[in-house]
Amino acid sequence: MSETNNAREIFQSAYESRYTWDENFPGYTANLEIKQGDETYQGKVKVNPDLSVEISGIEDEKVRESVYNQMRDIITHRKRSTFAAAHGKNQFKLGEKDSTGAVEILVSGDAMGSNYKVRGQEITQVSRVMGPMAFTINTKESLDTGNGYVSTAYNAVFRDAKTNELKGKRDFEETYDKVGEYYLPSRQIIHAISKDGQTTTTEFNFSNLQLLEPAPVA
């Protein structure tokens, strides 16, 4: 029982040390430039206080949808949720400690079969299974905002859940700027590597980052 409690405490401490936007987050707007190979697109992004996303100025439907999905991925990690709401029903158990000092946290009760590694106050690895696909996310670098950490360099490895065959890999580099009281993404570079080694690089550059004005109270 003590090991179970210790595993929960370790994971909860790391979970609550992530940088997230608080309940007063006003939303923001930004200009966006996307580069992929010889192609460049310009547009605008608006993130509302409820964290819904609006993309404008990009005519190509596939590119617009890709930007929308990428923004949703970024925002998902900044959305605040209590530990009880996200993991209250799960059971935790300590696993092995690796050569870097990260300890494995084994989870039961999670629909996606998630397991983690925690080093210090940071979650450094997430492993999940979603249908036929298994993926592992490894954090390489992070930014300490003073109000929690945010990953700035990480990779995601995708494998067949049944055969463990490598399906692809993505390397991420992210930069954040502080605007007012909040850290907002200002750049993201994604190197998508196929299973046969072909690499496609996509760059998202956000400029003119501005927080939305809170609506006046009637």
DOMI-602622 format. One record per atom (N, C-alpha, C): residue in three letters; x, y, z. Coordinates in pm, whole numbers, padded with zeros to 5 digits, always signed. Layout:
N
AlaXYZ;...
***
This chain:
218
Met+00083-00120+00000;Met+00000+00000+00000;Met+00087+00126+00000;Ser+00196+00125+00079;Ser+00282+00242+00087;Ser+00348+00270-00048;Glu+00386+00162-00121;Glu+00446+00181-00253;Glu+00346+00243-00349;Thr+00218+00197-00341;Thr+00113+00252-00426;Thr+00094+00400-00396;Asn+00087+00435-00267;Asn+00071+00574-00228;Asn+00189+00658-00272;Asn+00310+00603-00259;Asn+00430+00675-00300;Asn+00430+00702-00449;Ala+00390+00602-00529;Ala+00383+00619-00674;Ala+00283+00728-00710;Arg+00167+00728-00646;Arg+00066+00831-00671;Arg+00119+00969-00635;Glu+00186+00980-00520;Glu+00239+01109-00477;Glu+00345+01162-00573;Ile+00433+01073-00618;Ile+00538+01113-00712;Ile+00477+01164-00841;Phe+00380+01088-00894;Phe+00319+01127-01021;Phe+00234+01253-01005;Gln+00158+01262-00897;Gln+00074+01381-00876;Gln+00159+01507-00864;Ser+00271+01498-00794;Ser+00359+01613-00779;Ser+00410+01659-00915;Ala+00451+01563-01001;Ala+00501+01598-01134;Ala+00388+01652-01222;Tyr+00269+01591-01213;Tyr+00155+01635-01292;Tyr+00120+01780-01258;Glu+00122+01812-01131;Glu+00084+01947-01086;Glu+00197+02048-01105;Ser+00315+02002-01146;Ser+00427+02092-01173;Ser+00434+02134-01320;Arg+00343+02083-01404;Arg+00340+02125-01544;Arg+00291+02270-01553;Tyr+00339+02342-01654;Tyr+00290+02478-01676;Tyr+00157+02471-01749;Thr+00055+02533-01692;Thr-00076+02540-01757;Thr-00130+02682-01743;Trp-00223+02716-01830;Trp-00288+02847-01821;Trp-00398+02841-01716;Asp-00408+02944-01633;Asp-00505+02942-01523;Asp-00645+02982-01571;Glu-00738+02986-01474;Glu-00878+03011-01509;Glu-00901+03154-01558;Asn-00804+03244-01539;Asn-00819+03382-01586;Asn-00759+03404-01725;Phe-00710+03297-01787;Phe-00647+03310-01918;Phe-00742+03378-02016;Pro-00702+03492-02075;Pro-00794+03569-02158;Pro-00801+03525-02304;Gly-00711+03434-02345;Gly-00700+03400-02486;Gly-00602+03495-02554;Tyr-00573+03468-02680;Tyr-00477+03554-02750;Tyr-00492+03540-02901;Thr-00428+03633-02973;Thr-00421+03627-03118;Thr-00275+03628-03160;Ala-00249+03577-03279;Ala-00113+03577-03333;Ala-00117+03567-03484;Asn-00018+03628-03548;Asn+00005+03603-03690;Asn+00083+03474-03702;Leu+00058+03401-03810;Leu+00122+03270-03826;Leu+00181+03256-03966;Glu+00306+03210-03969;Glu+00371+03173-04094;Glu+00408+03026-04085;Ile+00368+02949-04187;Ile+00399+02806-04191;Ile+00493+02781-04308;Lys+00600+02708-04282;Lys+00693+02672-04387;Lys+00707+02520-04392;Gln+00695+02465-04512;Gln+00719+02322-04532;Gln+00779+02305-04671;Gly+00908+02271-04673;Gly+00977+02261-04802;Gly+00979+02397-04869;Asp+00934+02403-04995;Asp+00931+02529-05070;Asp+00799+02604-05051;Glu+00708+02548-04972;Glu+00577+02610-04954;Glu+00573+02696-04828;Thr+00509+02812-04840;Thr+00491+02903-04727;Thr+00346+02951-04724;Tyr+00288+02953-04606;Tyr+00150+02999-04589;Tyr+00146+03103-04477;Gln+00059+03202-04493;Gln+00040+03305-04392;Gln-00104+03301-04344;Gly-00124+03324-04215;Gly-00258+03326-04161;Gly-00262+03389-04024;Lys-00375+03378-03960;Lys-00393+03430-03824;Lys-00455+03322-03736;Val-00417+03325-03610;Val-00468+03231-03511;Val-00533+03309-03398;Lys-00648+03262-03355;Lys-00712+03318-03236;Lys-00745+03204-03141;Val-00696+03214-03017;Val-00730+03119-02912;Val-00821+03192-02814;Asn-00943+03145-02801;Asn-01042+03210-02716;Asn-01022+03174-02569;Pro-01084+03248-02477;Pro-01069+03217-02335;Pro-01109+03074-02298;Asp-01203+03016-02374;Asp-01243+02877-02348;Asp-01151+02776-02417;Leu-01042+02828-02478;Leu-00938+02750-02547;Leu-00985+02691-02679;Ser-01099+02738-02730;Ser-01136+02702-02866;Ser-01045+02780-02962;Val-01030+02729-03085;Val-00932+02784-03179;Val-01001+02830-03307;Glu-00957+02944-03359;Glu-01005+02994-03487;Glu-00885+03021-03577;Ile-00891+02970-03700;Ile-00785+02991-03798;Ile-00843+03072-03913;Ser-00774+03178-03955;Ser-00823+03258-04067;Ser-00707+03293-04160;Gly-00741+03328-04282;Gly-00641+03374-04378;Gly-00570+03265-04455;Ile-00603+03139-04431;Ile-00543+03027-04503;Ile-00652+02963-04589;Glu-00638+02975-04720;Glu-00741+02928-04811;Glu-00738+02776-04830;Asp-00618+02718-04830;Asp-00604+02574-04852;Asp-00666+02498-04736;Glu-00771+02422-04765;Glu-00847+02355-04659;Glu-00762+02255-04581;Lys-00677+02178-04651;Lys-00594+02079-04582;Lys-00493+02144-04491;Val-00434+02254-04538;Val-00336+02326-04455;Val-00406+02387-04335;Arg-00523+02446-04357;Arg-00598+02507-04247;Arg-00636+02402-04142;Glu-00679+02285-04189;Glu-00714+02177-04096;Glu-00591+02128-04020;Ser-00476+02120-04089;Ser-00353+02077-04025;Ser-00311+02175-03916;Val-00324+02306-03946;Val-00289+02409-03846;Val-00383+02400-03727;Tyr-00510+02383-03756;Tyr-00608+02371-03646;Tyr-00574+02254-03555;Asn-00545+02138-03613;Asn-00512+02019-03532;Asn-00384+02040-03453;Gln-00286+02107-03514;Gln-00161+02132-03443;Gln-00183+02227-03326;Met-00265+02329-03346;Met-00296+02422-03238;Met-00370+02351-03125;Arg-00460+02259-03161;Arg-00532+02184-03057;Arg-00434+02100-02975;Asp-00335+02042-03041;Asp-00235+01963-02969;Asp-00156+02050-02872;Ile-00116+02168-02917;Ile-00040+02260-02831;Ile-00124+02301-02710;Ile-00249+02336-02736;Ile-00335+02390-02630;Ile-00375+02282-02529;Thr-00390+02158-02576;Thr-00425+02049-02485;Thr-00328+02041-02367;His-00201+02066-02393;His-00100+02056-02287;His-00097+02179-02196;Arg-00161+02287-02239;Arg-00167+02407-02154;Arg-00299+02415-02076;Lys-00394+02329-02109;Lys-00524+02332-02042;Lys-00512+02278-01900;Arg-00565+02351-01807;Arg-00554+02312-01666;Arg-00666+02214-01629;Ser-00628+02107-01563;Ser-00724+02008-01513;Ser-00672+01956-01380;Thr-00759+01938-01285;Thr-00714+01889-01155;Thr-00667+01745-01166;Phe-00579+01706-01077;Phe-00530+01568-01076;Phe-00645+01471-01053;Ala-00737+01510-00965;Ala-00851+01423-00935;Ala-00937+01399-01059;Ala-00958+01504-01138;Ala-01040+01491-01258;Ala-00971+01407-01364;Ala-00839+01423-01377;Ala-00765+01354-01484;Ala-00726+01212-01445;His-00692+01191-01317;His-00634+01062-01278;His-00691+01004-01149;Gly-00798+01064-01099;Gly-00850+01023-00969;Gly-00890+00877-00959;Lys-00932+00816-01071;Lys-00979+00677-01068;Lys-00868+00576-01097;Asn-00747+00626-01130;Asn-00639+00536-01167;Asn-00562+00484-01046;Gln-00497+00371-01066;Gln-00409+00313-00964;Gln-00265+00324-01015;Phe-00171+00351-00924;Phe-00033+00374-00962;Phe+00061+00279-00888;Lys+00166+00238-00958;Lys+00265+00149-00900;Lys+00403+00187-00949;Leu+00501+00182-00861;Leu+00638+00214-00899;Leu+00698+00103-00984;Gly+00769+00141-01090;Gly+00840+00045-01174;Gly+00990+00060-01152;Glu+01066+00038-01258;Glu+01212+00045-01250;Glu+01261+00189-01260;Lys+01381+00214-01208;Lys+01447+00343-01225;Lys+01554+00328-01333;Asp+01557+00422-01429;Asp+01653+00409-01539;Asp+01785+00478-01506;Ser+01877+00477-01601;Ser+02012+00529-01578;Ser+02015+00680-01556;Thr+01907+00749-01596;Thr+01901+00895-01577;Thr+01840+00933-01443;Gly+01792+00833-01369;Gly+01727+00860-01241;Gly+01576+00873-01251;Ala+01522+00856-01372;Ala+01377+00863-01389;Ala+01313+00733-01343;Val+01205+00745-01267;Val+01137+00626-01216;Val+01011+00601-01298;Glu+00985+00476-01328;Glu+00868+00437-01406;Glu+00745+00436-01316;Ile+00636+00493-01366;Ile+00508+00492-01296;Ile+00410+00411-01379;Leu+00372+00295-01329;Leu+00281+00205-01400;Leu+00138+00236-01358;Val+00050+00249-01456;Val-00087+00293-01428;Val-00186+00183-01467;Ser-00283+00160-01382;Ser-00396+00073-01417;Ser-00524+00152-01400;Gly-00625+00120-01481;Gly-00751+00193-01477;Gly-00760+00300-01583;Asp-00651+00320-01659;Asp-00650+00420-01765;Asp-00693+00353-01896;Ala-00790+00413-01964;Ala-00846+00352-02085;Ala-00743+00338-02196;Met-00639+00424-02196;Met-00540+00421-02303;Met-00412+00347-02262;Gly-00416+00279-02147;Gly-00299+00202-02106;Gly-00176+00287-02090;Ser-00190+00403-02024;Ser-00079+00497-02011;Ser+00019+00455-01902;Asn+00148+00471-01931;Asn+00254+00459-01832;Asn+00346+00579-01847;Tyr+00419+00610-01741;Tyr+00498+00733-01740;Tyr+00636+00707-01680;Lys+00725+00806-01702;Lys+00849+00814-01627;Lys+00855+00954-01567;Val+00903+00960-01443;Val+00913+01088-01372;Val+01056+01103-01320;Arg+01115+01219-01347;Arg+01246+01251-01289;Arg+01234+01385-01219;Gly+01261+01386-01090;Gly+01243+01509-01013;Gly+01097+01548-01011;Gln+01068+01668-01059;Gln+00931+01718-01064;Gln+00872+01713-01205;Glu+00940+01643-01296;Glu+00894+01643-01435;Glu+00853+01505-01485;Ile+00746+01502-01562;Ile+00709+01382-01637;Ile+00797+01382-01762;Thr+00887+01286-01774;Thr+00983+01285-01884;Thr+00947+01187-01994;Gln+00850+01098-01967;Gln+00807+01004-02071;Gln+00660+00968-02051;Val+00589+00960-02164;Val+00450+00915-02165;Val+00438+00804-02268;Ser+00383+00690-02229;Ser+00360+00578-02322;Ser+00211+00546-02321;Arg+00152+00538-02442;Arg+00008+00512-02452;Arg-00021+00422-02571;Val-00138+00359-02565;Val-00189+00280-02677;Val-00325+00337-02716;Met-00338+00370-02845;Met-00466+00420-02897;Met-00505+00333-03015;Gly-00594+00237-02991;Gly-00634+00145-03096;Gly-00515+00063-03143;Pro-00488+00063-03274;Pro-00378-00018-03327;Pro-00241+00047-03311;Met-00238+00171-03260;Met-00112+00245-03253;Met-00065+00264-03109;Ala+00063+00237-03086;Ala+00126+00265-02957;Ala+00225+00378-02979;Phe+00232+00471-02885;Phe+00330+00578-02901;Phe+00396+00612-02767;Thr+00519+00660-02777;Thr+00596+00702-02660;Thr+00650+00841-02686;Ile+00629+00930-02590;Ile+00679+01067-02599;Ile+00789+01085-02496;Asn+00906+01129-02541;Asn+01023+01147-02453;Asn+01062+01294-02450;Thr+01065+01353-02331;Thr+01107+01492-02316;Thr+01259+01500-02306;Lys+01318+01587-02387;Lys+01463+01605-02386;Lys+01505+01735-02317;Glu+01425+01841-02335;Glu+01455+01970-02273;Glu+01323+02034-02229;Ser+01332+02117-02126;Ser+01212+02188-02081;Ser+01249+02325-02029;Leu+01148+02411-02024;Leu+01162+02548-01975;Leu+01095+02559-01839;Asp+01167+02612-01740;Asp+01109+02638-01609;Asp+01054+02780-01611;Thr+00923+02795-01610;Thr+00861+02927-01619;Thr+00854+02998-01484;Gly+00886+02925-01376;Gly+00865+02978-01242;Gly+00729+02940-01189;Asn+00640+02901-01281;Asn+00506+02853-01243;Asn+00479+02717-01306;Gly+00585+02639-01321;Gly+00571+02507-01381;Gly+00661+02493-01502;Tyr+00682+02371-01544;Tyr+00770+02345-01657;Tyr+00689+02317-01783;Val+00750+02349-01897;Val+00689+02321-02027;Val+00797+02258-02115;Ser+00763+02150-02181;Ser+00860+02081-02268;Ser+00892+02167-02389;Thr+01020+02180-02421;Thr+01062+02259-02537;Thr+01133+02175-02642;Ala+01174+02054-02607;Ala+01232+01961-02705;Ala+01190+01821-02665;Tyr+01124+01750-02756;Tyr+01076+01615-02725;Tyr+01055+01539-02855;Asn+01042+01409-02844;Asn+01012+01330-02962;Asn+00897+01235-02935;Ala+00835+01190-03040;Ala+00725+01094-03031;Ala+00756+00979-03125;Val+00753+00858-03073;Val+00782+00738-03152;Val+00654+00656-03162;Phe+00616+00620-03286;Phe+00491+00548-03312;Phe+00521+00406-03358;Arg+00453+00310-03295;Arg+00473+00169-03330;Arg+00339+00097-03340;Asp+00338-00013-03414;Asp+00221-00100-03420;Asp+00201-00162-03282;Ala+00081-00147-03226;Ala+00055-00192-03089;Ala+00072-00343-03073;Lys+00048-00418-03181;Lys+00056-00565-03172;Lys+00195-00618-03206;Thr+00256-00564-03311;Thr+00384-00618-03360;Thr+00505-00539-03313;Asn+00482-00418-03261;Asn+00589-00328-03219;Asn+00670-00274-03337;Glu+00620-00292-03459;Glu+00688-00241-03577;Glu+00689-00088-03576;Leu+00805-00028-03604;Leu+00817+00116-03608;Leu+00734+00173-03723;Lys+00648+00271-03691;Lys+00563+00333-03792;Lys+00609+00474-03828;Gly+00683+00536-03739;Gly+00730+00671-03765;Gly+00775+00739-03639;Lys+00834+00857-03656;Lys+00886+00933-03542;Lys+00872+01082-03573;Arg+00852+01159-03470;Arg+00850+01304-03486;Arg+00936+01368-03378;Asp+01021+01462-03421;Asp+01101+01541-03328;Asp+01043+01682-03324;Phe+01024+01735-03202;Phe+00965+01867-03183;Phe+01063+01961-03114;Glu+01067+02086-03163;Glu+01138+02194-03095;Glu+01039+02308-03077;Glu+01028+02360-02955;Glu+00930+02466-02930;Glu+00994+02582-02853;Thr+00948+02702-02885;Thr+00992+02823-02816;Thr+00869+02894-02761;Tyr+00881+02948-02641;Tyr+00772+03020-02577;Tyr+00817+03160-02541;Asp+00727+03258-02560;Asp+00751+03396-02519;Asp+00653+03432-02409;Lys+00700+03512-02313;Lys+00610+03558-02207;Lys+00540+03686-02253;Val+00408+03680-02254;Val+00325+03795-02292;Val+00234+03824-02174;Gly+00251+03939-02113;Gly+00177+03966-01990;Gly+00219+03865-01884;Glu+00122+03793-01830;Glu+00151+03693-01727;Glu+00156+03551-01781;Tyr+00152+03536-01913;Tyr+00138+03402-01970;Tyr+00249+03371-02072;Tyr+00288+03245-02075;Tyr+00382+03197-02177;Tyr+00301+03142-02295;Leu+00333+03195-02414;Leu+00262+03157-02536;Leu+00360+03099-02636;Pro+00317+03000-02718;Pro+00408+02942-02816;Pro+00442+03044-02924;Ser+00572+03061-02953;Ser+00613+03155-03056;Ser+00677+03085-03176;Arg+00719+02960-03157;Arg+00777+02885-03268;Arg+00768+02735-03240;Gln+00740+02658-03343;Gln+00742+02513-03331;Gln+00796+02454-03461;Ile+00896+02369-03447;Ile+00953+02299-03561;Ile+00929+02150-03542;Ile+00873+02086-03645;Ile+00841+01943-03638;Ile+00916+01871-03750;His+00999+01777-03712;His+01066+01690-03808;His+00992+01556-03807;Ala+00914+01529-03911;Ala+00840+01403-03922;Ala+00925+01304-04000;Ile+00959+01191-03936;Ile+01047+01091-03995;Ile+00967+00964-04019;Ser+00956+00922-04145;Ser+00880+00803-04178;Ser+00958+00678-04139;Lys+00892+00563-04145;Lys+00957+00439-04104;Lys+01074+00400-04195;Asp+01075+00457-04317;Asp+01188+00428-04405;Asp+01291+00542-04408;Gly+01278+00634-04311;Gly+01381+00735-04291;Gly+01363+00866-04363;Gln+01254+00883-04439;Gln+01229+01009-04508;Gln+01184+01115-04407;Thr+01242+01236-04417;Thr+01212+01343-04321;Thr+01140+01459-04388;Thr+01033+01505-04325;Thr+00961+01626-04368;Thr+00962+01724-04252;Thr+01007+01846-04277;Thr+01016+01946-04170;Thr+00910+02054-04191;Thr+00834+02082-04087;Thr+00733+02186-04089;Thr+00764+02286-03978;Glu+00759+02414-04013;Glu+00793+02519-03916;Glu+00673+02612-03898;Phe+00633+02633-03773;Phe+00527+02726-03738;Phe+00592+02845-03666;Asn+00578+02965-03722;Asn+00630+03086-03658;Asn+00515+03178-03622;Phe+00502+03207-03494;Phe+00394+03293-03444;Phe+00453+03431-03409;Ser+00391+03537-03457;Ser+00438+03672-03429;Ser+00321+03760-03387;Asn+00354+03880-03340;Asn+00251+03975-03295;Asn+00156+03908-03195;Leu+00214+03837-03098;Leu+00134+03770-02995;Leu+00068+03874-02904;Gln-00063+03870-02895;Gln-00136+03967-02812;Gln-00246+03898-02734;Leu-00249+03922-02605;Leu-00357+03870-02523;Leu-00486+03942-02557;Leu-00598+03870-02551;Leu-00729+03933-02571;Leu-00766+04012-02447;Glu-00839+04118-02469;Glu-00886+04198-02355;Glu-01002+04125-02289;Pro-00999+04108-02156;Pro-01113+04044-02088;Pro-01241+04125-02112;Ala-01351+04057-02127;Ala-01479+04126-02147;Ala-01516+04204-02021;Pro-01564+04326-02038;Pro-01603+04405-01920;Pro-01717+04339-01844;Val-01712+04351-01714;Val-01817+04295-01628;Val-01935+04392-01624;Ala-02051+04340-01658;Ala-02171+04427-01661;Ala-02210+04468-01521;
***
